[in-house]
Amino acid sequence: MTHRILILGGTTEARQLAGKLTRRADFSVTLSLAGRTESPVAQGVPVRVGGFGGVEGLAAYLREEHIDLLIDATHPYAARISANAAEAARESGVPILALRRPGWEPVAGDRWTLVGSVIEAASALGVAPRRVFLAIGRQEAGAFEAAPQHRYLIRSVDPVEPKLAVPDALYLLARGPFPEADEKALLEKYGIDAVVSKNSGGEATYGKIAAARALGVEVVMIRRPALPDVPSAETVDALAAKVDHLFDPVAERGV
């Protein structure tokens, strides 16, 4: 019997999980990407690109495609997608699991200012002009037009379009991982005195946080949004084990 699994992705872990699950011959895995990245990394499994049309659209897809398991492996800040996934799973009666990468925790030497949103982050930079490294991607960079006095270094995978309506902004196109040594060199080169970051967790983008600590640079850290309470795991291996257990023959479980 083939078990059909839909993974809502967009993260490195989603791709890794898909690759791990496809090793089982009885799993048919589809990876769904929102389509926000113009040049996504090759995924190695069947990919569906684009939204579903909210809760109802996703619930209909789960029923029509006879999905046996929905896995939410979206970015920690994709709160709306996670909420829609939980509700669609409930409506369609399809089991759901979530891959929840743990967030970063401040350690000795960190200078974090915690805020609840990008709008709060722009305000937290203060009135006096600063050299700011924006490392939050392109989707919400526009919020910093409210603080045009700063000089911005903006890094994203895809170009920020339209460019920000601020007098001084430099754009870098790059895809992680970003090692600490490279991040430190970047912060020093541009004289950065504030980093704006989301608490993404994981190793791939932690370099800027460690570099800021080493240089005594402030980090304006945007807190994670609340996510729905569904069964979850923190690592690819732990979630894959849950999936294996879910579809193990009853006899093998000793039930």
C-alpha positions in Angstrom: 0.0 0.0 0.0 1.3 3.4 -0.9 1.0 6.2 1.6 0.6 9.7 0.1 2.4 12.4 2.0 2.2 16.2 1.3 5.0 18.3 2.8 4.5 22.1 3.0 8.0 23.3 2.5 10.3 26.2 1.7 13.0 25.3 4.3 16.2 23.3 4.0 14.8 20.8 6.5 11.7 20.3 4.3 13.9 19.3 1.4 16.0 17.0 3.6 12.8 15.4 5.1 11.4 14.8 1.6 14.6 13.1 0.5 14.6 10.9 3.6 11.0 9.8 3.3 11.3 8.9 -0.4 13.7 6.2 0.5 10.7 4.2 1.6 9.1 2.5 -1.3 5.6 2.7 0.2 5.7 6.5 0.5 4.6 8.8 -2.3 5.9 12.3 -1.3 5.0 15.7 -2.8 6.7 18.9 -1.7 4.6 22.0 -1.9 6.4 25.4 -2.3 4.6 28.7 -1.9 6.4 30.1 -4.9 7.9 33.2 -3.2 11.4 32.3 -4.2 12.0 32.9 -7.9 14.8 30.4 -8.2 14.2 27.6 -5.6 16.9 24.9 -5.1 16.2 21.6 -6.9 14.2 19.5 -4.5 14.7 15.9 -5.8 11.0 15.0 -5.3 7.8 15.9 -7.1 7.1 19.6 -6.4 3.9 21.6 -6.4 4.3 25.4 -6.6 1.8 28.0 -5.5 -0.9 28.5 -2.9 -3.9 26.3 -2.3 -6.5 29.0 -1.8 -6.7 29.1 2.0 -8.0 26.5 4.4 -10.8 25.4 2.1 -8.5 25.0 -0.9 -6.0 23.0 1.0 -8.7 20.8 2.6 -10.1 20.1 -0.8 -6.6 19.2 -2.1 -6.0 16.8 0.8 -9.3 15.0 0.0 -9.1 15.0 -3.8 -5.4 13.7 -3.8 -6.2 11.1 -1.0 -3.4 12.5 1.1 -2.6 10.2 4.1 -0.4 12.7 6.0 0.2 16.4 5.9 3.6 17.7 7.2 4.0 21.4 8.0 7.7 22.1 7.4 7.3 25.8 6.6 9.5 28.6 7.9 8.9 29.5 11.6 7.4 32.8 10.5 4.9 31.4 8.0 2.3 31.6 10.7 -0.7 32.0 8.4 0.3 28.9 6.4 0.8 26.9 9.6 -2.6 28.0 10.9 -4.3 27.1 7.6 -2.6 23.7 7.5 -3.8 22.8 11.0 -7.3 23.8 10.2 -7.4 22.1 6.8 -6.1 18.9 8.4 -8.9 19.1 11.0 -11.5 19.7 8.4 -10.4 16.9 6.1 -9.6 14.4 8.8 -6.0 14.0 7.6 -3.3 13.6 10.3 -0.8 16.5 10.6 2.8 16.6 11.9 5.0 19.8 12.1 8.7 20.2 11.9 9.5 23.0 14.4 13.1 24.0 14.3 14.0 25.4 17.8 14.7 29.1 18.0 18.0 30.7 19.0 18.6 31.6 22.6 20.7 34.6 23.7 24.0 33.8 25.3 26.6 35.9 27.2 27.8 38.7 25.1 24.7 39.0 22.9 23.1 42.4 22.7 19.5 41.5 21.6 16.6 43.9 21.5 13.5 41.8 21.2 10.5 43.1 19.2 7.3 41.6 18.0 7.2 42.6 14.3 9.2 44.2 11.5 7.3 47.5 12.2 8.5 47.4 15.8 12.0 46.5 14.5 12.2 49.7 12.3 11.1 51.8 15.3 13.6 50.0 17.7 16.5 51.2 15.5 16.0 54.7 17.0 16.0 58.2 15.6 19.8 58.7 15.2 21.1 57.4 11.8 22.8 54.0 11.9 24.3 51.5 9.6 21.8 48.6 9.5 22.2 45.1 8.1 18.7 43.9 7.2 18.8 40.1 7.1 15.0 39.3 7.0 14.6 38.5 3.3 12.7 40.6 0.8 9.1 40.1 1.8 8.9 42.7 4.6 11.8 44.9 3.9 9.4 47.7 2.9 8.6 48.3 6.6 11.9 50.1 6.9 10.9 52.9 4.7 9.4 54.2 7.9 13.0 54.8 9.1 14.7 56.4 6.1 17.4 58.1 8.2 19.5 54.8 8.4 21.9 53.4 5.9 20.8 49.9 4.9 22.6 46.8 3.7 19.8 44.4 2.6 20.5 40.8 1.8 18.0 38.5 0.1 17.8 35.4 -2.1 15.8 37.3 -4.8 15.9 41.0 -5.6 13.9 43.5 -3.5 11.3 44.9 -6.0 10.5 47.7 -5.9 13.7 49.0 -4.2 13.1 50.7 -0.9 12.2 54.4 -0.9 15.1 55.4 1.3 18.1 57.5 0.4 20.8 55.0 1.2 20.4 51.3 0.6 22.8 48.6 -0.8 21.4 45.3 -1.9 23.2 41.9 -1.7 21.8 38.8 -3.4 23.0 35.6 -1.7 21.7 32.3 -0.4 23.0 30.7 2.8 24.6 29.1 4.6 26.6 32.0 5.8 29.7 31.1 8.0 30.5 33.3 11.0 33.9 34.4 9.6 32.3 35.7 6.4 29.5 37.4 8.3 32.1 39.1 10.6 34.0 40.3 7.6 30.7 41.7 6.1 29.7 43.5 9.2 33.2 45.1 9.5 33.4 46.0 5.8 30.2 48.0 6.0 30.7 49.3 9.5 27.4 47.8 10.6 26.2 48.8 14.1 22.8 47.1 14.1 21.6 43.8 12.6 17.9 43.1 12.1 17.0 39.4 12.1 14.2 37.0 12.6 14.7 34.2 15.1 14.9 31.5 12.4 16.9 29.0 14.4 19.2 26.4 12.9 22.9 26.7 11.8 22.6 28.0 8.3 22.0 31.7 9.2 23.4 31.8 12.8 26.7 33.2 11.6 25.5 36.8 11.6 24.3 36.4 15.2 27.7 35.0 16.3 29.5 37.7 14.3 27.4 40.4 15.9 28.2 39.0 19.4 32.0 39.0 18.6 31.9 42.6 17.4 29.6 43.9 20.1 26.9 44.8 17.5 23.3 45.1 18.5 20.8 42.6 17.1 17.2 43.7 16.8 15.5 40.2 17.0 12.0 39.7 15.7 10.2 37.2 17.9 8.5 34.2 16.4 4.7 34.3 15.9 2.4 31.9 17.8 1.9 28.6 15.9 -0.9 26.1 16.2 -0.5 23.2 18.7 0.0 20.1 16.6 2.2 17.1 17.0 5.7 18.1 16.2 9.4 17.3 16.2 12.5 19.6 16.2 14.7 17.7 13.8 14.4 15.9 10.4 15.4 12.6 11.9 12.9 12.9 14.8 10.0 13.7 12.5 11.0 11.0 10.0 10.8 8.5 12.9 7.3 9.8 13.8 6.2 9.3 10.2 7.7 5.7 10.1 5.9 4.9 13.4 2.6 6.3 12.0 2.7 4.0 9.0 4.3 0.9 10.6 2.2 -2.3 10.4 0.3 -2.8 13.6 2.1 -6.1 14.2 5.5 -4.4 14.1 4.4 -1.9 16.8 3.4 -4.8 19.1 0.0 -3.3 19.6 
